[in-house]
């Protein structure tokens, strides 16, 4: 920024490179933690069997595992001092009120709004794919808990390796984040397309055998980390200065609030047409967002954020001037 200016191409590229490393690195480290947790769970199940009580112990161990690292984070992380709440604001509702105000302003950020619509569909597809794959593995392939633990382990290992590969591809080969998301979305769409082969009579593949479950877990893992981390990198470019907290909260809310729609639609399809027909719907959850991304202009979204911030500062300056004039009028009276 000092050498080339805040809005220079060099500065933007540097920010994207650092954001990619941070977002992707954090995701990769999270997958390493997931591997450790899966191994600990596997040891408990191996020692105690697959009874409900043993599974309960693994749940408690997982909760303690997470609690330990959350406490460590709370202790070691940098504690930022925030400004005091405005008069009349409630500690429990202030964040939601601020998010609501920002959402009303998001309509001025058209690129961000369109991008959130894309993420709404894609996030729902990722959640639905995971839950439906486990359902088919249990119902059709009669997978045991041990087999599902192996699936989770394969997914985490491949996710960590895949994450570092996509970081390297972006930072060393100059592949743009938008291109990475489009590629990953299309590759995810190939999973339900492959599973649709199971509808063809006489075809022995298409999520019909146990080895396919392990293969698809590896395929899924190679792209799941990159797609989430890279989405955060692009979304960060659309955020106006000073609105990071509430807009990142909105980003996560969009992903979470959509997670019930896909399973609900899949449940309706299963009841009416059969469990394997859900792959038609799941394929659309990846190819539609990929098509939408072609119409996302990242540079325009970044400029919209800059203009939003400048206009906001002008409005604040105008409000302060009016307040000063009002105070002078009161003194004169």
C-alpha positions as CSV (number, residue, x, y, z in Angstrom):
1,X,0.0,0.0,0.0
2,X,2.9,2.4,0.8
3,X,4.6,1.7,-2.5
4,X,1.7,1.5,-4.9
5,X,-1.4,3.1,-3.2
6,X,-4.4,1.6,-1.5
7,X,-6.4,0.9,-4.6
8,X,-3.5,-0.3,-6.7
9,X,-3.5,-3.8,-8.4
10,X,-0.3,-4.7,-6.4
11,X,-2.0,-3.9,-3.1
12,X,-5.1,-5.9,-3.9
13,X,-3.1,-8.9,-5.1
14,X,-1.0,-8.8,-1.9
15,X,-4.2,-8.7,0.3
16,X,-5.7,-11.6,-1.6
17,X,-2.5,-13.7,-1.3
18,X,-2.4,-13.1,2.5
19,X,-6.1,-13.7,2.9
20,X,-5.9,-16.9,1.0
21,X,-3.0,-18.2,3.2
22,X,-4.8,-17.2,6.4
23,X,-8.2,-18.5,5.5
24,X,-6.9,-21.7,3.9
25,X,-4.3,-22.3,6.6
26,X,-6.9,-22.0,9.3
27,X,-9.1,-24.5,7.5
28,X,-6.2,-26.9,7.0
29,X,-5.3,-26.7,10.7
30,X,-8.9,-27.4,11.6
31,X,-8.9,-30.5,9.5
32,X,-5.7,-31.7,11.3
33,X,-7.6,-31.2,14.6
34,X,-10.5,-33.2,13.0
35,X,-8.1,-36.1,12.2
36,X,-6.9,-36.2,15.9
37,X,-10.5,-36.2,17.1
38,X,-11.6,-39.0,14.7
39,X,-8.6,-41.1,15.8
40,X,-9.5,-40.6,19.5
41,X,-13.1,-41.5,18.8
42,X,-12.0,-44.6,16.9
43,X,-9.8,-45.8,19.8
44,X,-12.8,-45.4,22.2
45,X,-15.1,-47.4,19.9
46,X,-12.4,-50.1,19.4
47,X,-12.0,-50.5,23.1
48,X,-15.7,-50.3,24.1
49,X,-17.5,-51.6,21.1
50,X,-20.3,-50.0,19.1
51,X,-22.9,-49.7,21.9
52,X,-24.9,-46.6,22.5
53,X,-23.0,-46.0,25.8
54,X,-19.7,-46.1,23.9
55,X,-20.9,-43.7,21.3
56,X,-22.1,-41.4,24.2
57,X,-18.6,-41.5,25.6
58,X,-17.2,-40.3,22.2
59,X,-19.7,-37.4,22.2
60,X,-18.6,-36.3,25.7
61,X,-14.9,-36.7,24.7
62,X,-15.6,-34.5,21.6
63,X,-17.2,-31.8,23.7
64,X,-14.3,-31.8,26.2
65,X,-11.8,-31.7,23.3
66,X,-13.5,-28.6,21.8
67,X,-13.9,-26.9,25.2
68,X,-10.2,-27.3,25.9
69,X,-9.2,-25.6,22.7
70,X,-11.8,-22.9,23.1
71,X,-10.5,-22.0,26.5
72,X,-6.9,-22.0,25.1
73,X,-8.0,-19.6,22.4
74,X,-9.8,-17.3,24.8
75,X,-6.7,-17.2,26.9
76,X,-4.1,-16.7,24.2
77,X,-5.9,-14.7,21.6
78,X,-5.5,-10.9,21.3
79,X,-8.2,-9.2,23.3
80,X,-9.4,-6.1,21.4
81,X,-11.0,-3.3,23.4
82,X,-14.2,-2.2,21.9
83,X,-16.0,1.1,22.3
84,X,-18.8,1.3,24.9
85,X,-22.3,0.5,23.7
86,X,-24.4,3.5,22.7
87,X,-27.0,4.7,25.2
88,X,-30.1,2.5,25.4
89,X,-28.4,-0.4,23.6
90,X,-28.7,-3.9,25.0
91,X,-25.7,-6.2,25.2
92,X,-27.8,-9.2,24.0
93,X,-29.5,-7.5,21.1
94,X,-27.0,-5.0,19.9
95,X,-25.3,-7.4,17.5
96,X,-28.6,-8.4,15.9
97,X,-29.8,-4.8,15.6
98,X,-26.5,-3.8,13.9
99,X,-26.7,-6.8,11.5
100,X,-30.3,-5.8,10.6
101,X,-29.2,-2.2,9.8
102,X,-26.4,-3.5,7.7
103,X,-28.7,-5.9,5.8
104,X,-30.9,-3.0,4.9
105,X,-27.8,-1.2,3.4
106,X,-26.6,-4.3,1.5
107,X,-29.1,-3.5,-1.3
108,X,-26.6,-0.8,-2.2
109,X,-23.9,-3.5,-2.5
110,X,-25.5,-5.4,-5.4
111,X,-22.5,-7.6,-6.2
112,X,-22.4,-8.7,-2.5
113,X,-26.1,-9.4,-2.4
114,X,-25.8,-11.6,-5.6
115,X,-22.8,-13.4,-4.2
116,X,-24.7,-14.1,-0.9
117,X,-27.5,-15.7,-3.0
118,X,-24.9,-17.9,-4.7
119,X,-23.5,-18.9,-1.3
120,X,-27.0,-19.6,0.0
121,X,-27.4,-22.3,-2.6
122,X,-23.9,-23.7,-2.6
123,X,-23.7,-23.9,1.2
124,X,-27.0,-25.7,1.3
125,X,-25.7,-28.2,-1.3
126,X,-22.6,-28.9,0.7
127,X,-24.6,-29.6,3.9
128,X,-27.2,-31.7,2.0
129,X,-24.5,-33.7,0.2
130,X,-22.9,-34.7,3.5
131,X,-26.1,-35.7,5.3
132,X,-27.5,-37.6,2.4
133,X,-24.3,-39.5,1.7
134,X,-24.3,-40.7,5.3
135,X,-28.0,-41.7,5.0
136,X,-27.4,-43.7,1.8
137,X,-24.3,-45.3,3.4
138,X,-26.3,-46.5,6.4
139,X,-29.5,-47.4,4.5
140,X,-28.2,-48.9,1.2
141,X,-24.6,-50.0,1.9
142,X,-25.3,-51.0,5.6
143,X,-22.1,-49.2,6.6
144,X,-21.0,-49.8,10.2
145,X,-19.9,-47.0,12.6
146,X,-16.3,-48.1,12.1
147,X,-16.6,-47.7,8.3
148,X,-18.1,-44.2,8.8
149,X,-15.1,-43.3,11.0
150,X,-12.7,-44.4,8.3
151,X,-14.7,-42.3,5.8
152,X,-14.4,-39.3,8.1
153,X,-10.7,-39.9,8.5
154,X,-10.2,-40.1,4.7
155,X,-12.2,-36.9,4.2
156,X,-10.2,-34.9,6.8
157,X,-6.8,-36.1,5.5
158,X,-7.7,-35.3,1.9
159,X,-9.2,-32.0,2.9
160,X,-6.0,-30.9,4.6
161,X,-3.9,-32.0,1.6
162,X,-6.3,-30.4,-0.9
163,X,-6.4,-27.2,1.0
164,X,-2.6,-26.7,0.8
165,X,-2.7,-27.6,-2.9
166,X,-5.3,-24.9,-3.7
167,X,-3.4,-22.3,-1.6
168,X,-0.3,-23.2,-3.6
169,X,-2.2,-23.0,-6.9
170,X,-3.5,-19.5,-6.1
171,X,-0.4,-18.0,-4.5
172,X,2.2,-19.5,-6.8
173,X,0.4,-20.0,-10.1
174,X,-1.8,-16.9,-10.0
175,X,-5.1,-18.8,-10.3
176,X,-7.9,-16.4,-9.2
177,X,-10.1,-17.2,-6.2
178,X,-13.3,-17.0,-8.4
179,X,-11.8,-19.5,-10.8
180,X,-11.0,-21.9,-7.9
181,X,-14.6,-21.7,-6.6
182,X,-16.1,-22.4,-10.1
183,X,-13.8,-25.4,-10.6
184,X,-14.5,-26.8,-7.2
185,X,-18.3,-26.3,-7.6
186,X,-18.3,-28.2,-10.9
187,X,-16.1,-31.0,-9.4
188,X,-18.6,-31.3,-6.5
189,X,-21.4,-31.5,-9.1
190,X,-19.7,-34.6,-10.5
191,X,-20.4,-36.5,-7.3
192,X,-24.2,-36.7,-7.7
193,X,-23.7,-37.2,-11.4
194,X,-21.6,-40.3,-10.7
195,X,-24.1,-41.5,-8.2
196,X,-26.9,-41.2,-10.8
197,X,-25.2,-44.1,-12.6
198,X,-26.7,-46.3,-9.9
199,X,-30.2,-45.7,-11.5
200,X,-29.1,-47.5,-14.6
201,X,-30.0,-51.2,-14.6
202,X,-27.1,-53.6,-14.9
203,X,-24.5,-50.9,-13.8
204,X,-22.6,-52.0,-10.7
205,X,-21.3,-48.6,-9.8
206,X,-23.0,-45.4,-8.6
207,X,-22.8,-45.6,-4.8
208,X,-23.7,-49.3,-4.8
209,X,-20.5,-50.7,-3.2
210,X,-18.5,-50.0,-0.1
211,X,-15.3,-49.0,-1.9
212,X,-17.2,-46.2,-3.7
213,X,-18.0,-44.7,-0.3
214,X,-14.3,-44.4,0.5
215,X,-13.4,-43.1,-3.0
216,X,-16.1,-40.4,-2.9
217,X,-15.0,-39.4,0.6
218,X,-11.5,-38.7,-0.7
219,X,-12.9,-36.8,-3.7
220,X,-15.2,-34.8,-1.5
221,X,-12.4,-33.9,0.9
222,X,-10.0,-32.7,-1.8
223,X,-12.4,-29.8,-2.6
224,X,-14.4,-29.1,0.6
225,X,-11.7,-27.0,2.3
226,X,-10.9,-24.9,-0.6
227,X,-14.4,-24.0,-1.5
228,X,-15.2,-22.6,2.0
229,X,-11.9,-20.8,2.5
230,X,-11.9,-19.2,-1.0
231,X,-15.5,-18.0,-0.6
232,X,-14.4,-16.2,2.5
233,X,-11.5,-14.6,0.7
234,X,-13.8,-13.2,-2.1
235,X,-16.4,-12.1,0.3
236,X,-13.8,-10.1,2.3
237,X,-13.2,-8.0,-0.8
238,X,-16.9,-7.0,-0.9
239,X,-16.9,-5.8,2.8
240,X,-16.8,-2.0,3.4
241,X,-14.3,-0.8,6.0
242,X,-15.8,-0.9,9.5
243,X,-18.5,-3.5,8.7
244,X,-16.4,-6.7,9.0
245,X,-18.0,-8.1,12.1
246,X,-21.6,-7.9,11.1
247,X,-21.1,-8.8,7.4
248,X,-19.0,-11.9,8.3
249,X,-21.7,-12.8,10.7
250,X,-24.2,-12.4,7.8
251,X,-22.0,-14.6,5.6
252,X,-22.1,-17.4,8.2
253,X,-25.8,-16.9,8.8
254,X,-26.6,-17.3,5.1
255,X,-24.7,-20.6,5.1
256,X,-26.3,-21.9,8.3
257,X,-29.9,-20.8,7.6
258,X,-30.0,-22.5,4.3
259,X,-28.8,-25.9,5.7
260,X,-32.3,-27.1,6.5
261,X,-33.8,-26.5,3.0
262,X,-31.8,-29.1,1.1
263,X,-32.5,-32.0,3.6
264,X,-36.2,-31.0,3.6
265,X,-36.4,-31.2,-0.2
266,X,-34.4,-34.4,-0.2
267,X,-36.8,-35.9,2.4
268,X,-39.8,-35.0,0.2
269,X,-38.0,-36.6,-2.8
270,X,-37.2,-39.8,-0.9
271,X,-40.8,-40.2,0.2
272,X,-42.2,-39.7,-3.3
273,X,-39.6,-41.1,-5.6
274,X,-37.0,-43.1,-3.7
275,X,-33.7,-42.3,-2.0
276,X,-31.5,-42.4,-5.1
277,X,-33.6,-39.7,-6.9
278,X,-32.1,-37.0,-4.6
279,X,-29.0,-36.9,-6.7
280,X,-30.9,-35.0,-9.5
281,X,-31.6,-32.2,-7.0
282,X,-28.1,-32.2,-5.4
283,X,-26.5,-31.8,-8.8
284,X,-28.3,-28.5,-9.3
285,X,-27.0,-27.3,-5.9
286,X,-23.5,-27.1,-7.4
287,X,-23.9,-26.4,-11.1
288,X,-26.3,-23.4,-10.5
289,X,-23.9,-21.6,-8.2
290,X,-21.0,-22.3,-10.7
291,X,-23.1,-20.6,-13.4
292,X,-24.0,-17.7,-11.1
293,X,-20.3,-17.1,-10.4
294,X,-19.7,-16.2,-14.1
295,X,-21.8,-13.1,-13.5
296,X,-20.0,-12.0,-10.4
297,X,-17.6,-9.1,-11.1
298,X,-15.1,-9.2,-8.2
299,X,-13.5,-5.9,-9.1
300,X,-16.9,-4.1,-9.3
301,X,-17.8,-5.6,-5.9
302,X,-14.6,-4.2,-4.4
303,X,-15.2,-0.8,-5.9
304,X,-18.8,-0.9,-4.5
305,X,-17.4,-1.4,-1.0
306,X,-15.0,1.5,-1.4
307,X,-17.8,3.8,-2.6
308,X,-20.0,2.6,0.2
309,X,-17.4,3.5,2.8
310,X,-16.7,6.9,1.2
311,X,-20.5,7.8,1.1
312,X,-20.9,6.6,4.7
313,X,-18.1,8.9,5.9
314,X,-19.6,11.9,4.0
315,X,-23.0,11.2,5.7
316,X,-21.3,11.0,9.1
317,X,-19.5,14.3,8.5
318,X,-22.7,15.9,7.5
319,X,-24.4,14.6,10.6
320,X,-21.6,16.0,12.8
321,X,-21.8,19.4,11.1
322,X,-25.6,19.5,11.7
323,X,-25.1,18.6,15.4
324,X,-22.5,21.4,15.8
325,X,-24.9,23.9,14.2
326,X,-27.7,22.7,16.5
327,X,-25.5,23.2,19.6
328,X,-24.6,26.7,18.5
329,X,-28.3,27.5,18.0
330,X,-29.2,26.2,21.4
331,X,-26.4,28.4,23.0
332,X,-27.6,31.5,21.1
333,X,-31.2,30.9,22.4
